[in-house]
Structures are given as structure tokens and as C-alpha cells.
Amino acid sequence: MVKVGVITTKGTTMPPGADVLDFERGQACTIQKRYWQTDTSISVNSWGYIDNDIYKSAPDMLHSLIDIVSKNGGLLLNVGPPPNGTIPIAAQATFLNMGDWLKTNGDAIYKTRPYHLFGEGTTQVPCGSFSDTSKNFTNSDFRFTINPASNTLYVLCMGAKAGDKILIKSLGASRVGTGSITTVNILSLLQPVIWTSTASGLEVTLPSTLPVAPGLPPVLSVVGLSDIQWDGIVRQGQDNSINLYATLANSFTGNVVLDVSGDFVTASKWGSATGAVQWLVKIREGGNYKVSVLSAEPSSGLLGEISVQNQNQIINIPRTASSTVFAKSNSVPVTLSAGNSVLIQFKLQNPQLQKGFELATVQLVPA
């Protein structure tokens, strides 16, 4: 067997594709085109062994693992033994609980690829290196993975518990992919699940008993959809809407970056005249569309510009109370032609006026 070595780096020190990018004690903000890695310690305070150390819990580590895998990453987990070489009991407990969960839910982790969205919910995970703090997920927070071989979509319910009624909005009328949901099951649960697929989303009533320990995420397997594997191109939803989330952008220019500090993951730092966000979009159904943006902007007089298929439209950015309060803009018309890899760009016409502008979403809906 030929073994292939892998070089991991903590920055852009190698040509793209020559290394695996590593986020020490952190994670990526969104799905990455290339496989990446987190390296972190099960210890809160050390990479080695110290007396009276604090160890991360199984829920914290599994939530981190799930978020990483949903973004096309992997987890390298360190434990520091004492001089006698044993693994501390508290660390053993976390490892064993993680292993028990993976025995019954590993299908959602092993041999999976990213879905078109890595997740849904208002609980944001800080990104970048040295950001792996624990989060209190709710039953409206989800992560997604898919198995390309079986065409199965997995919904990892980060904060759900037995008896909860949950709604996965990303699997409603605006969901990407084709086909209809035909089967919904909970991994390692033999009894059927009560579910309904509506325009609002996939509604699931979790049973009173779940095949996971309390505090660990149950996993739904969803069958019936096709074209569900992420390839870097945004898809139209079933209702022909196009939601260009900041997390799905293909490129940022002019120092624009992702910001995960608020209720939305946003494109931030728009002071440069060259600042822009671009998305590649597969347009299945052409026609007349209305474009609007969801943003926060505490100043006034800001104008945004949407460019798509040789059309440039100006949008009036609404003023909001602060850079954490979001509002939808007016709608402007564009005409789209069906095709793959259509480039859509958003920029500010007068970026020098921005004082905290945060772009969450550009949305196109049939007129």
C-alpha cells in the first residue's frame, strides 16, 4: 500500500491544493471548496496534561465535529496523558460517549459530503482559529450532510430533545434540489416518525424516546430529493426562488469578510471601493424576477448595486437602528436566462458612507 503524505498549514503559505488548511482550536465560517481540518484538544486549558484540568463534554465535542463535517472539514482531537501514559477518566468518558453516538449515527458523518447549506438556525458558531467555545444550541438549529451513494440527506438536530416538534425551514418550498421528500426516519430508531412536508419546511415530531443520550443530537435521514450535493454553485429552490446567503458566496473582494457575531452570518467590512460579493448560480427556470437584499445599515443614503447577466440594478438600502437590526430593501426587476454558472454580484455604490453595513442575503423571487 502506498501512503500519501499530507501537509497541513495554518495560513496561506502554500499554493492552493498543495496543503490542507488547519484552523487551530476553531473552524471555518462556511463550506470550503477544499477539505480542511480543525486541530483542538479535549482539554480546555492545555495540549498536554495538567492537574485538575477541565475536559470538554461529549455534547460540546460532537457539536463541534458535526459543524466541521457539515463544512467539508475534519477533526483532529488531542488528549494529553499523564507520565504513566493513561488517559484521564474524564477524557475517557467524553471519548466513549462520542463513540457510542457514532456507532448509531455515524452514517451522517462517515463517507458524507456537504449539502448546499451547511446549516440552519440563529445560534452562530464563531469561526476562525481559537474560537471553539461551546454553544447552547436550540431545537431550531440544524446541520446538514449528504451521502452521495444513497442520495440521502441527513439533518443533525443540534439542540433537539425527545418530544420536540421541529421545523426545518431549509427543506420547505425554497429548498434546493429536485424531487419530493418520500421518507423521513431517525437513525437507529425502528419506529416510524411523524412528519409533514409543507411549503414552510419539513415538520417532524420527535418521539418520547430517542436512540441518543440526553444532550446529544438525534439525526434525521431524509430520502427523495436529488441534486443535493454541494458543488460550489447555488441552486434555485423548488419555488424558483434564489437565496444568496453570505455563507454561500464564491468570492469576496476589497477586504469584505464573513462576520458570525450576530443573528445572521453576514458579509462585513465594506469600506473599500472594490468591495463586492459574488455567487455562481445555476438558473433552472428563467424569466422575470424581483431582487431584494436583507441587511443592517445604521447610516442613511446607502445604495447597493446588483449585477447579473449584463443587467445592473440599484437598490436603496434601508436604514436600521443598528448593525445588528436587519431589514429588507425595496425590490428591483431583472430578467434571467436559464444556465449554469451564472455570476451574480453585489456591491455598494457609495461604500465611503457605510458605517456598519452588514449584508445577510440577496434574494431573487419570480415576479
C-alpha positions as CSV (number, residue, x, y, z in Angstrom):
1,M,0.0,0.0,0.0
2,V,1.3,3.4,-1.0
3,K,1.0,6.0,1.8
4,V,0.5,9.6,0.7
5,G,1.7,12.4,3.0
6,V,-0.4,15.4,3.7
7,I,1.0,18.9,4.6
8,T,-1.2,20.9,6.9
9,T,-0.7,24.7,7.3
10,K,-2.2,27.4,9.5
11,G,-2.3,30.0,6.8
12,T,-1.9,30.7,3.1
13,T,1.7,29.6,3.0
14,M,1.3,27.0,0.2
15,P,-0.2,27.1,-3.3
16,P,-3.9,26.2,-3.3
17,G,-4.4,22.4,-3.3
18,A,-0.8,21.7,-2.1
19,D,-1.8,21.6,1.6
20,V,-4.7,21.1,4.0
21,L,-5.7,24.3,5.7
22,D,-5.8,24.0,9.5
23,F,-7.9,26.0,12.0
24,E,-6.2,25.6,15.4
25,R,-8.9,25.3,18.1
26,G,-11.5,26.7,15.7
27,Q,-13.4,26.1,12.4
28,A,-14.3,27.6,9.1
29,C,-17.1,30.1,8.7
30,T,-18.8,28.2,5.9
31,I,-18.4,25.3,3.4
32,Q,-14.9,25.3,2.0
33,K,-14.2,24.2,-1.6
34,R,-11.2,22.2,-0.4
35,Y,-11.1,19.8,2.5
36,W,-9.8,21.4,5.7
37,Q,-9.0,20.4,9.3
38,T,-9.5,21.5,12.9
39,D,-7.0,20.6,15.4
40,T,-8.0,21.0,19.0
41,S,-7.6,19.5,22.4
42,I,-10.2,17.7,24.6
43,S,-8.7,19.7,27.4
44,V,-10.0,23.3,27.8
45,N,-6.7,24.6,29.2
46,S,-3.9,22.5,27.7
47,W,-2.5,20.4,24.9
48,G,-0.7,18.2,27.5
49,Y,-1.5,17.1,31.0
50,I,-2.1,19.3,34.0
51,D,-3.5,18.5,37.4
52,N,-7.2,19.3,37.9
53,D,-7.8,20.0,34.2
54,I,-11.2,20.7,32.7
55,Y,-12.3,18.4,29.8
56,K,-14.8,19.2,27.1
57,S,-18.1,17.2,27.3
58,A,-19.4,14.8,24.6
59,P,-22.1,17.2,23.6
60,D,-19.6,20.0,23.1
61,M,-17.2,17.8,21.1
62,L,-20.0,16.3,18.9
63,H,-21.5,19.7,18.2
64,S,-18.1,20.8,17.1
65,L,-17.5,17.7,15.0
66,I,-20.8,18.0,13.3
67,D,-20.4,21.7,12.4
68,I,-16.9,20.9,11.0
69,V,-18.1,18.0,8.8
70,S,-21.0,20.0,7.5
71,K,-18.5,22.5,6.2
72,N,-16.3,19.9,4.4
73,G,-13.8,19.6,7.3
74,G,-12.3,17.0,9.6
75,L,-11.5,17.0,13.3
76,L,-8.1,16.1,14.8
77,L,-8.6,15.7,18.5
78,N,-5.8,15.7,21.0
79,V,-5.6,14.3,24.5
80,G,-2.6,14.7,26.8
81,P,-1.8,11.7,29.1
82,P,0.0,12.0,32.5
83,P,3.5,10.5,32.8
84,N,2.2,6.9,33.3
85,G,0.6,7.0,29.9
86,T,-3.1,6.6,30.9
87,I,-5.9,8.6,29.6
88,P,-7.6,10.7,32.2
89,I,-11.0,9.3,33.3
90,A,-12.9,12.5,32.4
91,A,-11.4,12.4,28.9
92,Q,-12.2,8.7,28.5
93,A,-15.9,9.4,29.3
94,T,-16.1,12.0,26.6
95,F,-14.4,9.8,24.0
96,L,-16.6,6.8,24.9
97,N,-19.8,8.8,24.7
98,M,-18.7,10.2,21.4
99,G,-18.0,6.7,20.2
100,D,-21.4,5.4,21.3
101,W,-23.1,8.2,19.4
102,L,-21.0,7.5,16.3
103,K,-21.9,3.8,16.4
104,T,-25.6,4.6,15.9
105,N,-25.3,7.9,13.9
106,G,-22.1,7.5,12.0
107,D,-23.9,7.3,8.7
108,A,-24.4,11.1,9.0
109,I,-20.6,11.6,9.4
110,Y,-18.7,8.9,7.6
111,K,-18.5,9.0,3.8
112,T,-20.6,12.2,3.7
113,R,-20.3,15.4,1.7
114,P,-21.7,18.9,2.2
115,Y,-25.3,19.8,1.3
116,H,-26.0,23.1,-0.4
117,L,-26.3,24.7,3.0
118,F,-24.1,23.7,6.0
119,G,-26.9,24.6,8.5
120,E,-29.9,26.5,9.7
121,G,-30.7,28.3,12.9
122,T,-29.9,31.5,14.8
123,T,-27.2,30.1,17.1
124,Q,-24.0,31.1,15.4
125,V,-20.7,29.2,15.8
126,P,-17.7,31.6,16.0
127,C,-15.2,30.9,13.2
128,G,-11.5,31.2,12.7
129,S,-8.7,29.9,14.8
130,F,-9.0,29.9,18.6
131,S,-12.8,30.2,18.5
132,D,-14.0,26.7,19.6
133,T,-16.2,27.8,22.6
134,S,-19.2,25.8,23.5
135,K,-22.7,26.9,22.3
136,N,-26.2,26.4,23.7
137,F,-28.0,25.1,20.6
138,T,-31.8,25.1,20.4
139,N,-34.3,22.8,18.6
140,S,-34.3,25.2,15.7
141,D,-30.6,24.7,15.0
142,F,-29.6,22.1,12.4
143,R,-26.6,20.9,10.4
144,F,-26.8,19.1,7.1
145,T,-24.7,16.4,5.4
146,I,-25.4,14.0,2.5
147,N,-24.4,10.6,1.3
148,P,-23.9,10.8,-2.5
149,A,-24.1,7.0,-2.9
150,S,-27.6,6.6,-1.4
151,N,-28.7,10.1,-2.2
152,T,-29.7,10.6,1.5
153,L,-29.8,13.9,3.2
154,Y,-29.0,13.9,6.9
155,V,-30.4,16.6,9.3
156,L,-28.4,16.7,12.5
157,C,-30.7,18.3,15.1
158,M,-28.2,20.1,17.3
159,G,-30.4,21.1,20.2
160,A,-33.5,18.9,19.8
161,K,-34.7,16.6,22.5
162,A,-37.3,13.9,22.9
163,G,-40.9,15.0,22.3
164,D,-39.9,18.2,20.4
165,K,-41.8,19.3,17.3
166,I,-39.2,20.8,15.0
167,L,-39.4,22.7,11.7
168,I,-36.5,22.6,9.2
169,K,-37.3,25.7,7.1
170,S,-34.5,25.0,4.6
171,L,-36.5,21.9,3.4
172,G,-39.6,23.9,2.6
173,A,-40.7,25.4,-0.8
174,S,-37.4,27.2,-1.2
175,R,-35.3,24.0,-0.8
176,V,-32.7,23.2,-3.4
177,G,-32.5,20.1,-5.4
178,T,-35.3,18.3,-7.3
179,G,-37.8,15.7,-6.3
180,S,-40.0,15.3,-3.2
181,I,-39.4,14.0,0.3
182,T,-40.6,10.4,0.4
183,T,-39.2,9.1,3.6
184,V,-38.0,10.5,7.0
185,N,-36.5,8.4,9.7
186,I,-34.5,8.8,12.8
187,L,-31.2,6.9,12.6
188,S,-31.2,3.7,14.8
189,L,-34.9,4.1,15.6
190,L,-37.2,1.3,14.3
191,Q,-40.5,3.0,14.9
192,P,-41.9,5.4,12.3
193,V,-41.6,9.1,12.6
194,I,-44.5,11.6,12.3
195,W,-43.5,14.1,9.6
196,T,-45.1,16.5,7.1
197,S,-43.5,18.3,4.2
198,T,-45.0,21.7,3.7
199,A,-44.1,25.0,2.0
200,S,-42.9,26.2,5.4
201,G,-40.5,23.4,5.8
202,L,-40.2,19.8,7.0
203,E,-42.1,19.3,10.2
204,V,-41.1,16.4,12.4
205,T,-42.5,15.3,15.8
206,L,-39.7,13.6,17.7
207,P,-40.9,10.6,19.7
208,S,-40.8,10.5,23.5
209,T,-37.8,8.2,23.4
210,L,-34.7,8.8,21.3
211,P,-31.8,6.5,20.5
212,V,-29.2,9.0,21.7
213,A,-28.2,10.0,25.2
214,P,-29.7,13.2,26.6
215,G,-27.9,16.3,25.3
216,L,-26.7,14.6,22.1
217,P,-28.2,15.4,18.7
218,P,-30.7,13.0,17.1
219,V,-30.3,12.6,13.3
220,L,-32.9,12.5,10.6
221,S,-32.4,10.7,7.3
222,V,-34.4,12.3,4.5
223,V,-34.9,10.4,1.2
224,G,-36.5,11.5,-2.1
225,L,-34.6,14.6,-3.1
226,S,-32.0,14.7,-5.8
227,D,-29.2,17.1,-6.9
228,I,-28.4,17.6,-3.2
229,Q,-24.6,17.6,-3.3
230,W,-22.9,20.9,-2.9
231,D,-20.5,21.8,-5.8
232,G,-20.0,25.5,-5.2
233,I,-22.9,26.6,-7.3
234,V,-26.1,27.9,-5.7
235,R,-29.3,26.2,-6.8
236,Q,-32.8,27.6,-7.3
237,G,-35.4,26.5,-4.8
238,Q,-38.4,24.4,-5.6
239,D,-40.4,27.6,-5.8
240,N,-37.8,29.0,-8.2
241,S,-36.5,31.5,-5.6
242,I,-32.8,32.1,-5.3
243,N,-31.4,32.8,-1.8
244,L,-27.8,34.1,-2.0
245,Y,-26.7,33.8,1.6
246,A,-23.4,35.4,2.5
247,T,-22.2,32.0,3.6
248,L,-22.7,30.7,0.0
249,A,-20.6,33.3,-1.7
250,N,-17.9,32.2,-4.1
251,S,-15.7,35.2,-3.6
252,F,-15.2,38.4,-1.6
253,T,-13.2,41.3,-2.7
254,G,-12.0,44.6,-1.2
255,N,-11.4,43.2,2.3
256,V,-15.1,42.1,2.7
257,V,-15.2,39.2,5.1
258,L,-17.7,36.9,6.8
259,D,-19.0,38.0,10.2
260,V,-20.6,35.5,12.5
261,S,-21.1,37.7,15.6
262,G,-24.8,38.4,15.2
263,D,-28.1,36.6,14.4
264,F,-27.1,36.3,10.8
265,V,-23.8,35.3,9.1
266,T,-23.1,38.4,7.1
267,A,-20.7,39.9,4.6
268,S,-19.0,42.7,6.6
269,K,-16.2,45.4,6.3
270,W,-17.4,47.3,3.2
271,G,-15.2,50.4,3.3
272,S,-13.3,49.7,0.1
273,A,-14.5,50.9,-3.3
274,T,-13.6,47.4,-4.6
275,G,-15.7,45.6,-2.0
276,A,-18.1,43.1,-3.6
277,V,-19.6,39.6,-3.1
278,Q,-20.1,37.2,-5.9
279,W,-22.1,34.0,-6.3
280,L,-22.2,31.3,-9.0
281,V,-25.8,30.3,-9.6
282,K,-27.5,27.5,-11.6
283,I,-30.7,29.0,-13.0
284,R,-33.1,26.2,-13.8
285,E,-36.1,28.4,-14.7
286,G,-35.5,31.8,-16.4
287,G,-38.0,34.7,-16.6
288,N,-38.8,37.9,-14.7
289,Y,-37.6,38.2,-11.1
290,K,-37.6,40.7,-8.3
291,V,-34.3,41.3,-6.4
292,S,-34.1,42.5,-2.8
293,V,-31.5,42.4,0.0
294,L,-31.6,41.7,3.7
295,S,-29.2,43.9,5.5
296,A,-28.4,46.1,8.5
297,E,-27.3,49.7,8.0
298,P,-27.3,52.3,10.8
299,S,-26.4,55.2,8.4
300,S,-28.5,56.5,5.6
301,G,-28.2,57.2,1.8
302,L,-26.5,53.9,1.0
303,L,-27.1,52.4,-2.4
304,G,-26.4,48.8,-3.5
305,E,-25.8,47.5,-7.0
306,I,-26.9,44.1,-8.3
307,S,-25.2,42.8,-11.5
308,V,-26.5,39.7,-13.3
309,Q,-26.4,38.7,-17.0
310,N,-25.4,42.2,-18.2
311,Q,-28.0,43.9,-16.0
312,N,-27.2,46.4,-13.3
313,Q,-29.9,47.4,-10.8
314,I,-29.7,49.9,-8.0
315,I,-31.2,49.1,-4.6
316,N,-32.0,51.5,-1.8
317,I,-30.5,50.1,1.4
318,P,-33.0,50.8,4.3
319,R,-31.7,52.4,7.4
320,T,-31.9,50.3,10.5
321,A,-31.5,51.1,14.2
322,S,-28.0,49.4,14.4
323,S,-25.7,47.0,12.6
324,T,-27.5,44.1,14.4
325,V,-31.0,45.0,13.3
326,F,-31.9,43.8,9.8
327,A,-34.5,45.0,7.3
328,K,-35.5,44.1,3.7
329,S,-34.9,46.5,0.9
330,N,-37.1,47.5,-2.0
331,S,-37.4,45.1,-4.9
332,V,-36.0,45.8,-8.4
333,P,-36.7,43.8,-11.6
334,V,-34.2,41.6,-13.5
335,T,-34.7,39.1,-16.3
336,L,-32.8,35.8,-16.0
337,S,-32.0,33.2,-18.6
338,A,-31.5,29.6,-17.6
339,G,-28.0,28.3,-17.4
340,N,-25.2,27.0,-15.3
341,S,-22.6,29.1,-13.5
342,V,-24.3,32.5,-13.9
343,L,-22.4,35.1,-11.9
344,I,-24.3,37.4,-9.6
345,Q,-22.5,40.3,-7.9
346,F,-23.5,42.7,-5.1
347,K,-21.5,45.8,-4.2
348,L,-22.1,49.3,-2.7
349,Q,-22.2,52.3,-5.0
350,N,-21.0,54.6,-2.2
351,P,-19.1,52.5,0.3
352,Q,-17.4,55.5,1.9
353,L,-20.8,56.2,3.5
354,Q,-21.2,52.8,5.2
355,K,-20.9,52.8,9.0
356,G,-21.5,49.2,9.9
357,F,-23.2,47.8,6.8
358,E,-23.9,44.0,7.1
359,L,-25.2,42.0,4.2
360,A,-27.1,38.8,5.1
361,T,-28.9,37.7,1.9
362,V,-29.7,38.7,-1.7
363,Q,-33.0,37.1,-2.7
364,L,-34.5,36.7,-6.2
365,V,-38.1,35.6,-6.4
366,P,-40.3,35.2,-9.5
367,A,-42.1,38.4,-10.4
